[in-house]
Amino acid sequence: MSIHIIIDGYNLIRQSGYLSNLDLQDIQYGRQALIDMLAAYKKIKAHRITIVFDGTRAPQFSKPRERQKGISIIFSHNGESADTVIKKMARREKQQALVVSSDTDIVGSAASSGAATISALDFEGKLSMAARMDGSVPERDDHDGWTPTTKKKGPRRRLPKRQRQNRARIDKL
């Protein structure tokens, strides 16, 4: 089953340290850097990706829907917020959708529709991890002697079904 990643564009840009610095210089730089990061991610993971931006800040003469580097880009219409568009898409996609946003209103609406959710910062971490695994970002050589392990200690507690399903979809990233 393929995942459709729906991203609250400006929310992710403003939450990210790197992208927000570019956004402060020029809003187009932030958008383009996000598209480039997602295009590199799409080469590794072939998920369907849609970025939704508020149309009030859209570039002049831009189409409300366009496609760049395999990423669908949607600008909301006048009088409609990107939040509304994301909520509609999450309701339509239901369990195939993974919504990337730190906005509690969007996250709550998407979760009630059955879509999985992940915060903007967590998703940015997944993007950078995927870039490192691909080899496009050099790994650091400073090892402190600690080796990560998957061995756990202590009693096991099973999460509720909805949280297990959400985690399973996020693990596919």
C-alpha positions in Angstrom: 0.0 0.0 0.0 1.5 3.3 -1.1 1.5 6.3 1.2 0.5 9.8 0.1 2.5 12.3 2.1 0.6 15.6 2.5 2.8 18.4 3.7 1.7 21.7 5.3 4.4 23.6 3.4 4.8 26.9 5.3 4.5 25.0 8.6 7.4 22.8 7.8 9.5 25.7 6.4 8.9 27.8 9.5 9.6 24.9 11.9 12.9 24.0 10.2 16.1 25.9 11.2 17.7 25.6 7.8 14.6 26.3 5.7 13.4 29.2 7.9 16.7 31.0 7.4 16.2 30.7 3.6 12.6 31.8 4.0 13.7 35.0 5.8 15.9 35.9 2.8 13.2 35.3 0.3 10.0 33.2 0.5 10.8 31.6 -2.9 14.2 30.3 -1.6 12.5 28.5 1.3 9.9 26.9 -1.0 12.5 25.8 -3.6 14.8 24.4 -0.9 11.9 22.3 0.5 11.1 21.0 -3.0 14.7 20.1 -3.6 14.9 18.2 -0.3 11.7 16.3 -1.0 12.8 15.5 -4.6 16.0 13.9 -3.1 13.8 12.0 -0.6 11.5 10.8 -3.4 14.5 9.2 -5.2 15.0 7.0 -2.2 11.4 6.4 -1.2 8.8 6.4 -4.0 5.9 7.8 -2.0 3.5 10.2 -3.5 4.2 13.7 -2.1 2.0 16.8 -2.1 3.0 20.2 -0.6 0.1 22.6 0.2 0.9 26.3 0.5 -1.4 29.2 1.3 -2.4 30.9 -2.0 -2.1 34.4 -0.6 1.7 34.1 -0.7 1.8 32.3 -4.1 4.2 33.6 -6.7 2.6 35.9 -9.3 1.3 34.1 -12.4 1.6 30.7 -10.7 -0.9 27.9 -11.3 -3.0 26.7 -8.3 -1.6 23.2 -9.1 1.7 22.3 -10.5 4.3 19.6 -10.5 8.1 20.0 -9.9 10.6 17.2 -9.8 7.8 14.7 -9.2 6.3 16.6 -6.3 2.8 17.9 -6.5 2.5 21.5 -5.3 -0.9 23.1 -4.5 -1.6 26.7 -3.7 -4.9 27.3 -2.0 -7.5 29.5 -3.7 -8.3 33.0 -2.5 -10.4 32.9 0.7 -9.3 29.3 1.4 -6.5 28.4 3.7 -4.0 25.7 3.2 -5.3 24.1 6.4 -8.7 23.6 4.8 -7.2 22.0 1.7 -5.1 19.6 3.8 -8.1 18.6 6.0 -10.1 17.9 2.8 -7.3 15.8 1.3 -6.8 13.8 4.6 -10.6 13.1 4.7 -10.5 11.9 1.1 -7.3 9.8 1.4 -8.1 8.4 4.9 -5.6 5.7 5.7 -3.4 6.2 2.7 -2.5 9.7 3.9 0.3 10.8 6.1 -0.1 14.5 7.1 3.1 16.4 8.0 2.2 19.4 10.2 2.8 20.8 13.7 -0.6 22.6 13.7 -2.7 20.9 16.3 -6.0 21.7 14.4 -4.7 20.0 11.3 -3.3 17.0 13.2 -6.5 16.5 15.1 -8.7 16.6 12.0 -6.4 14.3 10.1 -6.2 11.8 12.9 -10.0 11.7 13.2 -10.2 11.0 9.5 -7.9 8.0 9.9 -4.8 9.5 8.4 -1.4 9.1 10.1 0.3 12.3 11.3 3.9 13.4 12.0 5.2 16.7 13.3 7.2 18.9 11.0 10.4 18.5 13.0 10.1 14.7 13.1 9.6 14.6 9.4 12.6 16.9 8.8 14.6 14.4 10.8 13.4 11.6 8.6 14.4 13.6 5.5 17.9 14.2 6.8 18.3 10.6 7.9 17.2 9.4 4.4 19.7 11.8 2.8 22.5 10.4 5.0 21.5 6.8 4.1 21.6 7.8 0.4 25.1 9.1 0.9 24.3 12.6 -0.3 25.2 14.0 3.1 28.5 12.9 4.6 28.3 11.2 8.0 30.2 12.6 10.9 33.3 10.7 12.1 33.1 11.7 15.8 32.2 8.4 17.6 31.9 8.5 21.4 32.2 4.8 21.8 28.4 4.2 22.2 26.9 1.7 19.8 23.2 1.9 19.2 21.3 -1.3 20.0 17.8 -2.6 19.6 17.9 -4.7 22.8 15.3 -3.4 25.2 15.1 -4.0 28.9 12.0 -4.0 31.1 8.4 -5.0 30.6 6.8 -4.6 27.2 3.7 -2.4 26.8 1.6 -2.6 23.7 0.3 0.6 22.3 -3.3 1.2 21.3 -4.2 0.0 17.8 -4.5 3.5 16.3 -1.1 4.4 17.6 0.4 1.1 16.3 -1.1 1.8 12.8 0.2 5.4 12.9 3.7 4.2 13.8 3.7 1.6 11.1 2.9 4.2 8.5 5.6 6.5 9.8 8.1 3.7 9.8 7.6 3.3 6.1 9.2 6.8 5.7 
